[in-house]
Structures are given as structure tokens and as C-alpha cells.
Amino acid sequence: MAAVTIHLDTAALAKLLERVEAGEEIALAWEDAPIARLIPGAAHKPERKPGRLKGEISLDEAFFEPLPEEELRAWGQ
């Protein structure tokens, strides 16, 4: 993890953020004492689309049968 002091201008901050976006973690320091970390945010997740797997998954009738008592007890039901 890279460490930088917090005396930065806007251009330097933009460069640091590019590095963070690429996956690097950067520690921000005040007079050589770390005070914060810049870490990559959560990756953008694709939009969920209902029915996207239609036709690719099939369930037989046994899937809908009640579970045996032994298994229900194991699940605490």
C-alpha cells in the first residue's frame, strides 16, 4: 500500500484516485502518521433482469415436495 502526505492539489488527488480505481490502496498521512485509507469502492453490478435464465434451469416435481421430517429437524423447523 502506498502512503502519501495530504498536502495535495486537485491534479495530484485525481492521479491518486485513478490508482485507487485500478485497485491500489493508498494511505493518507498527516506528518508521517497514517490517518485514512483510500480503497477501491464496490464494483458496479450489472442490472438484474428477471427471466434472464429462463429455459436454462429446470426443476422436477420432487423439488416441490415437502422436506422429510429428519431434514426439517436438522434445519430447526
C-alpha positions as CSV (number, residue, x, y, z in Angstrom):
1,M,0.0,0.0,0.0
2,A,1.4,3.4,-1.0
3,A,1.5,6.2,1.6
4,V,1.2,9.9,0.7
5,T,1.0,13.1,2.8
6,I,-2.2,15.0,2.4
7,H,-0.7,18.2,1.0
8,L,-2.2,17.6,-2.5
9,D,-3.6,19.7,-5.2
10,T,-6.5,18.7,-7.3
11,A,-4.4,17.1,-10.1
12,A,-2.4,15.0,-7.7
13,L,-5.7,13.8,-6.0
14,A,-7.1,12.9,-9.4
15,K,-4.0,10.8,-10.1
16,L,-4.3,9.1,-6.7
17,L,-8.0,8.3,-7.4
18,E,-7.0,6.8,-10.8
19,R,-4.6,4.5,-8.9
20,V,-7.3,3.6,-6.4
21,E,-9.8,2.9,-9.3
22,A,-7.2,0.5,-10.7
23,G,-7.3,-1.5,-7.4
24,E,-4.5,0.0,-5.4
25,E,-5.0,1.0,-1.7
26,I,-3.4,4.3,-0.6
27,A,-2.8,5.5,2.9
28,L,-3.2,9.2,3.6
29,A,-0.8,10.6,6.2
30,W,-0.5,13.8,8.3
31,E,3.1,14.4,9.3
32,D,4.0,10.7,8.7
33,A,1.1,9.4,10.8
34,P,-1.5,7.5,8.8
35,I,-5.0,9.0,9.2
36,A,-7.1,7.5,6.4
37,R,-7.1,5.0,3.6
38,L,-8.3,5.3,0.0
39,I,-9.6,1.9,-1.1
40,P,-11.5,0.9,-4.3
41,G,-15.3,1.1,-4.0
42,A,-17.6,-1.8,-4.8
43,A,-17.6,-2.7,-8.4
44,H,-20.6,-1.7,-10.4
45,K,-23.0,-4.6,-10.5
46,P,-24.9,-5.3,-13.7
47,E,-28.6,-4.6,-13.6
48,R,-30.7,-7.6,-12.7
49,K,-33.1,-8.8,-15.4
50,P,-35.9,-11.1,-14.4
51,G,-36.2,-14.1,-16.6
52,R,-32.6,-13.9,-17.8
53,L,-32.1,-17.7,-17.1
54,K,-35.5,-18.8,-18.4
55,G,-35.1,-22.1,-20.2
56,E,-31.6,-22.8,-18.7
57,I,-32.8,-24.1,-15.4
58,S,-35.4,-26.8,-14.8
59,L,-36.8,-28.3,-11.6
60,D,-38.6,-31.6,-11.5
61,E,-41.7,-32.2,-9.3
62,A,-39.6,-33.6,-6.4
63,F,-38.2,-30.1,-5.8
64,F,-41.7,-29.0,-4.7
65,E,-42.3,-32.0,-2.3
66,P,-42.2,-31.2,1.4
67,L,-38.9,-32.0,3.1
68,P,-38.6,-35.1,5.2
69,E,-39.1,-34.6,9.0
70,E,-35.5,-35.6,9.6
71,E,-34.2,-32.7,7.4
72,L,-36.7,-30.2,8.9
73,R,-35.4,-31.1,12.4
74,A,-31.8,-30.5,11.1
75,W,-32.9,-27.0,10.0
76,G,-34.5,-26.3,13.3
77,Q,-38.1,-26.3,11.9
